[in-house]
Amino acid sequence: MKILKSLPAKLLLGLLVGMVVGLFAPEGLMTIIVTAKYIMGQVITFCVPLIVIGFIAPSITKLGSSASRMLTVALVLAYVSSILAAFLSMGAGYAIIPGLNIASNVDSLKELPAVAFQLDIPQIMPVMSALVFSVLLGLAAVWTKAGTTIRILAEFQQIVLQIVSKIVIPVLPFFIGCTFAGLAYDGTITGQLPVFLIVIVIVMLGHYIWMGVLYGAAGIYTGTNPIEVIKHYGPAYITAVGTMSSAATLSVALTCAHKSKVLRKDMVDFGIPLFANIHLCGSVLTEVFFVMVVSKILYGQLPSLSSMILFCLLLGVFAIGAPGVPGGTVMASLGLIMSVLGFDQAGTGLMLTIFALQDSFGTACNVTGDGALTMMLTGYAKKHSIAEESIAAVEL
């Protein structure tokens, strides 16, 4: 029964109940559902700038205060892995999605009832303003060694995480249920469920392809056999599938990585905890493909190439700042989805749903990919004659 209390189970239940209700609901009930969805959407949208500031700025201060050559290398590896996975997913999206026979049926949709009343909750600032503010504040705090500000940002991050865990996450199943009730009522979702299942399978295949690329590159760079790392990662992969959290899987991942004979122990202690927080290649790959699918379903077309390139480049930054918790990547980048790709509440609600349904496997890809990047760190340290005792573990 424990699985029934998990977030994917709740989201799936909300999705199914919402679809059933939407198929048979009278107009009066749909008016209530549409109004509830609007209010919940306002709350979620209001939280987006807070999430951006709470995740990005403290992460910059933590990483900047521990700056070193190896930290710089680790950041570059994590960012390059994420954006290359994003571009791989984008290319696959443009190649595959048009062939999935996803047809937008906007013109033939039944009209949803109007909202009974509006409760507008404006954001404290636009999302892009929050992003720029977060970056400038984080960098300036590091440059000036503003200890008080850094501690305040760390506390603010914990506050935002509580807002996410105690308000946003519990609201999501109801918001998603209302979203799918509306999609079922107006006819949008009726013929698209098989497409979602196909898309999830495609994304999972993409995870395995990207893990193969990472470990292949690590093996070539270090001149060692990547199988010596991969063969120990089974428990970490399974744990990540069960927890949907890189942070929750950290202790298992450390144990698995320490069993490998080709990874330096100091690189494991340094890299694995760091990458658990900044390397989210599987989640990025998933999100890029899914936003393209959702755009095709709801808006009738794929995003423009220029928008997708900008989205991928910025998503790599957001992924570094996102927490290693369930749904951390998509939650941190909701503002990016809305501001760069122009998604509305229906689009973000659909994104949250299908992302959460496969988040377990995206997290498992993140965690397993950390082993490949740690291989590269080991190779870099050996090639540049960096003494083993000179690298200390990074506390995050």
VEXDREN-2710 file (C-alpha; in Angstrom, 1 decimal):
% VEXDREN-2710
k/r/px/py/pz
1/MET/0.0/0.0/0.0
2/LYS/3.0/2.3/0.4
3/ILE/3.2/2.7/-3.4
4/LEU/-0.3/4.2/-3.4
5/LYS/1.0/7.1/-1.2
6/SER/3.7/8.0/-3.7
7/LEU/3.5/11.1/-5.8
8/PRO/3.3/9.2/-9.2
9/ALA/0.4/7.1/-7.8
10/LYS/-1.4/10.2/-6.6
11/LEU/-0.8/12.0/-9.9
12/LEU/-2.0/9.0/-11.9
13/LEU/-5.1/8.7/-9.7
14/GLY/-5.8/12.4/-10.2
15/LEU/-5.3/12.0/-14.0
16/LEU/-7.7/9.0/-14.2
17/VAL/-10.3/10.5/-11.9
18/GLY/-10.1/13.8/-13.8
19/MET/-10.6/12.1/-17.1
20/VAL/-13.6/10.0/-16.0
21/VAL/-15.2/13.1/-14.4
22/GLY/-14.6/15.2/-17.4
23/LEU/-16.2/12.6/-19.8
24/PHE/-19.5/12.6/-17.9
25/ALA/-19.6/15.9/-15.9
26/PRO/-22.5/18.3/-16.5
27/GLU/-21.8/21.9/-17.2
28/GLY/-22.5/23.0/-13.6
29/LEU/-19.9/20.6/-12.2
30/MET/-17.3/21.7/-14.8
31/THR/-17.8/25.3/-13.8
32/ILE/-16.7/24.4/-10.3
33/ILE/-13.8/22.3/-11.6
34/VAL/-12.6/25.1/-14.0
35/THR/-12.8/27.6/-11.2
36/ALA/-10.8/25.4/-8.8
37/LYS/-8.2/24.7/-11.5
38/TYR/-7.8/28.5/-12.1
39/ILE/-7.3/29.2/-8.4
40/MET/-4.8/26.4/-8.0
41/GLY/-3.0/27.5/-11.1
42/GLN/-2.7/31.0/-9.7
43/VAL/-1.1/29.6/-6.5
44/ILE/1.4/27.5/-8.5
45/THR/2.2/30.4/-10.9
46/PHE/2.8/32.7/-7.9
47/CYS/5.3/30.2/-6.5
48/VAL/7.4/30.0/-9.6
49/PRO/9.6/33.1/-9.1
50/LEU/10.1/32.1/-5.5
51/ILE/11.2/28.6/-6.6
52/VAL/13.6/30.2/-9.1
53/ILE/15.2/32.5/-6.5
54/GLY/15.2/29.8/-3.8
55/PHE/16.9/27.2/-6.0
56/ILE/19.3/29.2/-8.2
57/ALA/20.8/31.8/-5.9
58/PRO/21.7/29.5/-2.9
59/SER/23.1/27.0/-5.3
60/ILE/25.5/29.6/-6.8
61/THR/26.7/30.6/-3.4
62/LYS/27.3/27.0/-2.3
63/LEU/29.2/26.2/-5.5
64/GLY/31.1/29.5/-5.6
65/SER/32.3/29.4/-2.0
66/SER/33.9/26.0/-2.8
67/ALA/35.4/27.1/-6.1
68/SER/38.4/25.1/-7.3
69/ARG/39.8/23.8/-10.5
70/MET/38.0/20.4/-10.0
71/LEU/34.8/22.2/-9.1
72/THR/35.0/24.1/-12.4
73/VAL/35.6/20.9/-14.3
74/ALA/32.7/19.2/-12.6
75/LEU/30.4/22.1/-13.4
76/VAL/31.4/22.1/-17.1
77/LEU/30.9/18.4/-17.3
78/ALA/27.4/18.6/-15.8
79/TYR/26.3/21.5/-17.9
80/VAL/27.7/20.0/-21.2
81/SER/26.1/16.6/-20.4
82/SER/22.7/18.3/-19.8
83/ILE/22.6/20.5/-22.8
84/LEU/23.9/17.8/-25.2
85/ALA/21.2/15.5/-23.8
86/ALA/18.7/18.3/-24.4
87/PHE/19.9/18.8/-28.0
88/LEU/19.7/15.1/-28.6
89/SER/16.2/15.1/-27.3
90/MET/15.3/18.2/-29.4
91/GLY/16.6/16.6/-32.6
92/ALA/14.7/13.4/-31.8
93/GLY/11.6/15.5/-31.2
94/TYR/11.7/17.2/-34.5
95/ALA/12.4/13.9/-36.2
96/ILE/9.9/11.7/-34.4
97/ILE/7.0/13.8/-33.2
98/PRO/5.6/14.8/-36.6
99/GLY/5.3/11.0/-37.4
100/LEU/3.3/10.2/-34.3
101/ASN/0.1/11.5/-35.9
102/ILE/-0.5/14.0/-33.1
103/ALA/-3.2/16.2/-34.5
104/SER/-4.3/19.3/-32.7
105/ASN/-8.1/19.4/-32.5
106/VAL/-8.4/23.0/-31.2
107/ASP/-11.1/24.0/-33.7
108/SER/-13.4/21.1/-32.8
109/LEU/-13.2/21.3/-29.1
110/LYS/-16.2/21.7/-26.9
111/GLU/-16.1/25.1/-25.1
112/LEU/-15.3/24.9/-21.4
113/PRO/-17.6/26.8/-19.0
114/ALA/-16.3/30.2/-17.8
115/VAL/-14.7/30.6/-14.4
116/ALA/-17.3/31.4/-11.7
117/PHE/-15.1/34.0/-10.2
118/GLN/-11.5/35.1/-10.5
119/LEU/-9.0/35.2/-7.7
120/ASP/-5.9/36.7/-9.3
121/ILE/-2.6/36.2/-7.4
122/PRO/0.1/38.2/-9.3
123/GLN/3.7/37.0/-9.2
124/ILE/6.1/39.1/-7.1
125/MET/8.2/39.6/-10.3
126/PRO/8.4/38.2/-13.8
127/VAL/10.2/34.8/-14.1
128/MET/13.1/36.1/-16.2
129/SER/13.6/38.9/-13.7
130/ALA/13.7/36.3/-11.0
131/LEU/16.3/34.4/-12.9
132/VAL/18.6/37.4/-13.5
133/PHE/18.1/38.5/-9.9
134/SER/19.1/35.1/-8.6
135/VAL/22.2/34.9/-10.7
136/LEU/23.4/38.4/-9.9
137/LEU/22.6/38.0/-6.2
138/GLY/24.3/34.7/-5.9
139/LEU/27.5/35.9/-7.7
140/ALA/27.6/39.1/-5.8
141/ALA/27.3/37.3/-2.5
142/VAL/30.2/35.1/-3.4
143/TRP/32.4/38.0/-4.7
144/THR/31.8/40.0/-1.5
145/LYS/32.0/37.0/0.8
146/ALA/28.7/38.1/2.3
147/GLY/28.3/35.5/4.9
148/THR/25.0/36.8/6.3
149/THR/23.4/36.9/2.9
150/ILE/24.6/33.5/2.0
151/ARG/23.1/32.1/5.2
152/ILE/19.9/33.9/4.6
153/LEU/19.7/32.5/1.0
154/ALA/20.4/29.0/2.4
155/GLU/17.5/29.5/4.9
156/PHE/15.3/30.9/2.1
157/GLN/16.0/27.8/0.0
158/GLN/14.7/25.6/2.9
159/ILE/11.6/27.8/3.2
160/VAL/10.9/27.5/-0.5
161/LEU/11.5/23.7/-0.4
162/GLN/8.8/23.6/2.4
163/ILE/6.5/25.6/0.2
164/VAL/7.0/23.2/-2.6
165/SER/6.7/20.1/-0.5
166/LYS/3.8/21.2/1.7
167/ILE/1.8/23.4/-0.7
168/VAL/2.7/22.9/-4.4
169/ILE/3.2/19.1/-4.4
170/PRO/0.0/18.3/-2.4
171/VAL/-2.0/20.6/-4.8
172/LEU/-0.6/19.0/-7.9
173/PRO/-2.8/15.9/-8.0
174/PHE/-5.9/18.0/-7.7
175/PHE/-4.7/20.6/-10.2
176/ILE/-3.8/17.8/-12.6
177/GLY/-7.2/16.1/-12.0
178/CYS/-8.9/19.4/-12.9
179/THR/-6.7/19.8/-15.9
180/PHE/-7.5/16.4/-17.3
181/ALA/-11.2/16.8/-16.5
182/GLY/-11.1/19.9/-18.7
183/LEU/-9.1/18.1/-21.4
184/ALA/-11.6/15.2/-21.4
185/TYR/-14.6/17.5/-21.3
186/ASP/-13.6/19.5/-24.3
187/GLY/-12.2/16.4/-26.2
188/THR/-8.5/17.3/-26.3
189/ILE/-7.3/14.2/-24.4
190/THR/-9.7/11.6/-25.8
191/GLY/-7.5/10.4/-28.7
192/GLN/-4.1/11.3/-27.2
193/LEU/-3.6/8.8/-24.3
194/PRO/-1.9/6.2/-26.5
195/VAL/0.5/8.9/-27.7
196/PHE/1.6/9.6/-24.1
197/LEU/2.4/6.0/-23.5
198/ILE/4.5/5.8/-26.8
199/VAL/6.3/9.0/-25.8
200/ILE/7.2/7.7/-22.4
201/VAL/8.8/4.6/-24.0
202/ILE/10.7/6.7/-26.5
203/VAL/12.1/8.9/-23.7
204/MET/13.2/5.8/-21.7
205/LEU/15.1/4.6/-24.8
206/GLY/16.7/8.0/-24.9
207/HIS/17.9/7.6/-21.3
208/TYR/19.7/4.4/-22.2
209/ILE/21.2/5.9/-25.3
210/TRP/22.5/8.9/-23.4
211/MET/24.0/6.7/-20.6
212/GLY/25.7/4.7/-23.3
213/VAL/27.2/7.9/-24.8
214/LEU/28.4/9.2/-21.4
215/TYR/30.1/5.9/-20.4
216/GLY/31.5/5.5/-23.9
217/ALA/33.0/9.0/-23.7
218/ALA/34.3/8.4/-20.2
219/GLY/35.9/5.1/-21.2
220/ILE/37.7/6.7/-24.2
221/TYR/38.9/9.7/-22.2
222/THR/40.2/7.6/-19.3
223/GLY/41.4/4.6/-21.2
224/THR/39.5/2.3/-18.7
225/ASN/36.6/-0.1/-19.1
226/PRO/33.3/1.7/-18.2
227/ILE/31.7/-1.7/-17.4
228/GLU/33.8/-1.7/-14.2
229/VAL/31.6/1.2/-13.1
230/ILE/28.3/0.3/-14.6
231/LYS/28.2/-3.2/-13.1
232/HIS/28.1/-1.8/-9.6
233/TYR/25.3/0.7/-10.2
234/GLY/22.3/-1.7/-10.1
235/PRO/21.3/-0.9/-6.5
236/ALA/21.6/2.8/-7.1
237/TYR/19.5/2.6/-10.3
238/ILE/16.7/0.6/-8.5
239/THR/16.8/3.0/-5.5
240/ALA/16.5/6.0/-7.8
241/VAL/13.5/4.4/-9.5
242/GLY/11.9/3.9/-6.1
243/THR/12.6/7.3/-4.6
244/MET/12.6/9.6/-7.7
245/SER/15.3/11.6/-5.8
246/SER/19.0/11.9/-6.6
247/ALA/19.4/13.2/-3.0
248/ALA/17.6/10.3/-1.5
249/THR/19.7/7.9/-3.6
250/LEU/23.0/9.6/-2.7
251/SER/24.2/7.1/0.0
252/VAL/23.5/4.1/-2.2
253/ALA/25.2/5.8/-5.1
254/LEU/28.3/6.4/-3.0
255/THR/28.4/2.8/-1.9
256/CYS/28.1/1.6/-5.5
257/ALA/30.8/4.0/-6.9
258/HIS/33.3/3.1/-4.1
259/LYS/33.1/-0.5/-5.3
260/SER/34.5/0.4/-8.6
261/LYS/38.3/-0.2/-9.1
262/VAL/38.6/2.5/-11.8
263/LEU/37.3/5.4/-9.8
264/ARG/39.5/7.3/-7.4
265/LYS/38.1/7.3/-3.9
266/ASP/38.6/11.1/-3.5
267/MET/36.9/11.7/-6.8
268/VAL/33.9/9.6/-5.7
269/ASP/33.6/11.5/-2.4
270/PHE/33.9/14.8/-4.3
271/GLY/32.0/14.1/-7.5
272/ILE/29.0/11.8/-6.5
273/PRO/27.5/14.2/-3.9
274/LEU/28.1/17.2/-6.2
275/PHE/26.7/15.6/-9.4
276/ALA/23.6/14.4/-7.4
277/ASN/22.7/18.1/-7.2
278/ILE/23.9/19.5/-10.5
279/HIS/23.8/16.7/-13.1
280/LEU/20.2/16.0/-14.2
281/CYS/20.8/14.8/-17.8
282/GLY/17.9/12.3/-17.7
283/SER/15.4/14.8/-16.4
284/VAL/16.5/17.4/-19.0
285/LEU/16.3/14.9/-21.9
286/THR/12.8/14.0/-20.7
287/GLU/11.6/17.6/-20.3
288/VAL/12.8/18.7/-23.7
289/PHE/11.0/15.9/-25.5
290/PHE/7.8/16.3/-23.5
291/VAL/7.5/20.1/-24.0
292/MET/7.6/19.5/-27.7
293/VAL/4.9/16.8/-27.5
294/VAL/2.7/19.0/-25.3
295/SER/3.1/21.9/-27.6
296/LYS/2.0/19.8/-30.5
297/ILE/-1.0/18.5/-28.7
298/LEU/-2.3/21.7/-27.1
299/TYR/-1.1/24.4/-29.5
300/GLY/-1.0/22.5/-32.8
301/GLN/2.6/23.0/-33.6
302/LEU/6.2/22.3/-32.4
303/PRO/8.0/25.2/-30.8
304/SER/10.3/27.1/-33.2
305/LEU/13.9/26.0/-33.5
306/SER/15.2/29.3/-32.0
307/SER/12.9/29.0/-29.0
308/MET/14.0/25.4/-28.4
309/ILE/17.7/26.2/-28.7
310/LEU/17.3/29.0/-26.1
311/PHE/15.2/26.7/-23.9
312/CYS/17.8/24.0/-24.0
313/LEU/20.7/26.3/-23.2
314/LEU/18.8/27.9/-20.3
315/LEU/17.4/24.6/-19.1
316/GLY/21.0/23.4/-18.5
317/VAL/21.5/26.3/-16.1
318/PHE/18.2/25.6/-14.3
319/ALA/19.1/21.9/-14.0
320/ILE/22.3/22.9/-12.2
321/GLY/20.3/24.9/-9.7
322/ALA/17.4/22.5/-9.4
323/PRO/17.2/20.3/-6.2
324/GLY/17.7/16.5/-6.5
325/VAL/14.2/15.9/-5.3
326/PRO/11.1/14.4/-7.1
327/GLY/10.2/16.7/-10.0
328/GLY/12.9/19.2/-9.0
329/THR/13.9/19.9/-12.6
330/VAL/10.5/20.6/-14.1
331/MET/9.4/22.6/-11.0
332/ALA/12.5/24.8/-11.2
333/SER/12.0/25.4/-14.9
334/LEU/8.2/26.1/-14.9
335/GLY/9.0/29.7/-15.4
336/LEU/11.3/28.9/-18.3
337/ILE/8.5/26.8/-19.9
338/MET/6.1/29.7/-19.6
339/SER/8.4/32.6/-20.6
340/VAL/10.4/31.0/-23.4
341/LEU/7.9/28.6/-24.9
342/GLY/4.7/30.5/-24.0
343/PHE/2.9/27.6/-22.2
344/ASP/-0.3/28.5/-20.3
345/GLN/-1.7/26.7/-17.2
346/ALA/-3.1/23.8/-19.3
347/GLY/0.4/23.3/-20.9
348/THR/2.3/23.4/-17.6
349/GLY/-0.3/21.1/-15.9
350/LEU/0.0/18.5/-18.7
351/MET/3.8/18.8/-18.5
352/LEU/3.8/18.2/-14.8
353/THR/1.7/15.1/-15.2
354/ILE/3.5/13.2/-17.9
355/PHE/6.9/14.3/-16.5
356/ALA/6.0/12.9/-13.0
357/LEU/4.7/9.6/-14.5
358/GLN/8.3/8.7/-15.7
359/ASP/10.3/10.8/-13.2
360/SER/11.6/7.6/-11.6
361/PHE/13.5/6.6/-14.8
362/GLY/14.7/10.1/-15.4
363/THR/16.2/10.2/-11.9
364/ALA/17.8/6.7/-12.4
365/CYS/19.4/8.1/-15.6
366/ASN/20.7/11.1/-13.6
367/VAL/22.2/8.9/-10.9
368/THR/23.8/6.4/-13.2
369/GLY/25.2/9.1/-15.4
370/ASP/27.0/10.5/-12.3
371/GLY/29.3/7.5/-12.4
372/ALA/30.4/8.4/-15.9
373/LEU/31.2/12.0/-15.0
374/THR/33.1/10.8/-12.0
375/MET/35.1/8.6/-14.3
376/MET/36.0/11.7/-16.3
377/LEU/37.0/13.5/-13.1
378/THR/39.2/10.6/-12.2
379/GLY/40.8/10.8/-15.6
380/TYR/41.3/14.5/-15.4
381/ALA/42.9/14.3/-12.0
382/LYS/45.3/11.6/-13.2
383/LYS/46.2/13.4/-16.5
384/HIS/47.0/16.6/-14.6
385/SER/48.8/14.9/-11.7
386/ILE/46.4/16.2/-9.1
387/ALA/47.3/14.6/-5.8
388/GLU/44.7/12.4/-4.3
389/GLU/44.7/14.1/-0.9
390/SER/44.2/17.5/-2.4
391/ILE/40.5/17.2/-3.1
392/ALA/38.0/17.4/-0.2
393/ALA/34.4/16.4/-0.3
394/VAL/32.0/19.1/-1.2
395/GLU/29.3/19.7/1.4
396/LEU/25.9/20.6/-0.2
END
